[in-house]
Amino acid sequence: MRFFFVFLAIVLFQGIHGAYVEIGYSLRNITFDGLDTDDYNPKFNIPTGLAVDPEGYRLFIAIPRRKPKVPYTVAELNMVMNPGFPVERAPSFEKFKKFNGEGKKDLVNVYQPVIDDCRRLWVLDIGKVEYTGGDADQYPKGKPTLIAYDLKKDHTPEIHRFEIPDDLYSSQVEFGGFAVDVVNTKGDCTESFVYLTNFKDNSLIVYDETQKKAWKFTDKTFEADKESTFSYSGEEQMKYKVGLFGIALGDRDEMGHRPAYYIAGSSTKVYSVNTKELKTENGQLNPQLHGDRGKYTDAIALAYDPEHKVLYFAESDSRQVSCWNVNMELKPDNTDVIFSSARFTFGTDILVDSKGMLWIMANGHPPVEDQEKIWKMRFVNRKIRIMKVDTERVFKYSRCNPNYKPPKEIEV
């Protein structure tokens, strides 16, 4: 009898983190307001990136054009009209409401939206679709281009555009995540640096908004150190190997510099480099290895929570989200699982918004070479999941809280 109650107490505690996470949105396919599904193929609308503007109640997703008939490569939801589960867990999205201005091009192919500290929405348009035939010829071809939009203004005008020089990348398709470092948040917000990862070249591109100039760094710590596995239906397994993918910025020091934490997609290690070194073209990098999160914790996305000094990881194959307090030694005993679900298939993005809400997204489509095999998989359940939880709630009951105390056994 005593064993039963001890076991019950442990099970209830382990489930408490998952109970805090709200479903948000769960969809089998992305559909769009005002468009007939006969005019496009909803199963090809696979989102990869997420951004949330709580002040404007807008949620943005990036939908790469990897297959024909993807109407919008950036789409959005009004979170007041579409609050998610339990009201409506699979709402239709809308085209990103923006004002290009005369002569400005529409977006071609976007993987990741990012909102900076000044409420600017940044995207990297890679400049070409990733297929031939079908409607491919209707889209222009160009260089990868960084574009920023002002979310504080009506109609979300485009306010910045920069083409990435050809000599900074070998393939425009293999860009990963990126981070925006606004140096003068109390000024006009134009003194910013953007850090873009490239998982094929194992490189980090730095863009200086003030100088309108970009350069890149390479380092051994940017490389994959093993193969990653994606499991499907408990039987099918596929391998992939990708380098530098996720990047997140920590707290500023007295000089205004920050640690840039980064991970390779096929690795369980976490490194950082001081942004002071990144901001100098041809500068010398001195990466710091923080440690290893442990087996089966591969991830392509991470996010920093400045309120609690915690990094969160959307893990690729474990179907869970984990955390680590950056003031602790990084080892498995100092990490914790804050969410786990068999239906959370391949986490692709994670962020902490300006109100302290943690958002996570999974889409079921890893970066394996045999993409046709992935597209042919039959996901019976809703594979696209966007979930959220207040960071204060998960921090309080996790080992990432330095004051955390494990639950006591219940004596019966």
C-alpha positions, 0 to 999 in steps of 0.5 A: 500500500505504501508503495502505491501511494509513493508511486501515485505521488511521483506520477502526479508530480511528473505530470504537473508540468505537462498539465500547465502547458496549454494546447493553444493550437493543434492542426492537421493542416494549415488553411487560410481565410478566404481561400478555397482549399481546391486552389491550394494543397493544405498538406503542403503548408508545413510551418517551421518558425513562430513569432508572437507579438502579445502587445498586438495580439498577433501570432505569426508563422513561417511556411516555406515553399518547399512544395507547390501551391503554398499561398502565403509563406508568412501567415498570421492569427489574431489571437483575440479572435482566435484564442485557441483551445478550447474555443477553436484549436484549428483556426484558419490563418490569414496572410501576413498584413503588411505594407510593402510600399511602391516597388517592394517585392512580396515574400518568396520563401521564409523559414523563420520570423523573429520579433526583436526588443523594439517590436520589429518583425524580422524575416530572412527571405531565402529568395527562391522556392525549393521545387521545380514545375508546378507554379515555381515559375511565378516566383522571382529568384533573388538573394537571401534577404533580411527584411524588417517590419514595424509592428508598432505602426498601422499596416506593418510597413517594411522599414529595412531590407538587406541582401546577404552577399553571395560569398557568405553562403554556399547554399541559400536553402540551409539557413537555420534560426537567427537572433536580433541583438538591439543595442540601443533599445532606448534610442531609435532602435537602429543600432542592431546586430542580426546573427544568422545560422547556416547548418550546411556551412556550419557558419554564423553570419553577422549583420550590422544594421548601422553599417549595413554590412555583413560578415561570417564566422566558422568554428569547429563548435558549429559542427555536428558531432554525431547523427540524429534520429527521427522516429515515426510510429515507434518503428520507422527511423530516419537519420540526419546530420545538421550543424549550427542551427539554434541561437539565443541571446542571454543577459547583457553585461555592463558594456552591453554585450551578451552571451550568444548560446548556440547548438548544432542540430545534431549534438547535445552540447551547448556553447556560447560566444560573447557578442563582443567578438561577433560584432567585430569583423575578422574578430577572434572567437573564444567559444565556451563549452557549457556541457552536455544535456545528455543522450537523446536530447538533440534539438534545433531550437532554443530560447532564453528566459531572462526573468528566470535565467533559463534556456529552454530546448524544443527537442527533436525526437524525444517529444519533450521540452527541457530546461537548464538554468545558465547559472548551474553546471550543464549536466543531465542532473541539472536539466529538467523536462517541463513538457512531454507528449507523444503527440509533440512530433519534432519540435521546430521552434521555441520562444519566450515572448515579451510578456514571459510566455513560453511558446513551443511548436512542432510540425512532424517534418525533420530536415532529413535528406529523403524529404519525399519519404517524410511527405508521404507519411500519414500523420493521423493525429494533428501533427502541427502543434503550437503550445504555450505556458507561463514561464513562472509556472514551469520554473517554480516546479522544475530543477531549473529553479535553484530553490526547487525541492523535490516532493516528499514521499507520502507515508501511509 
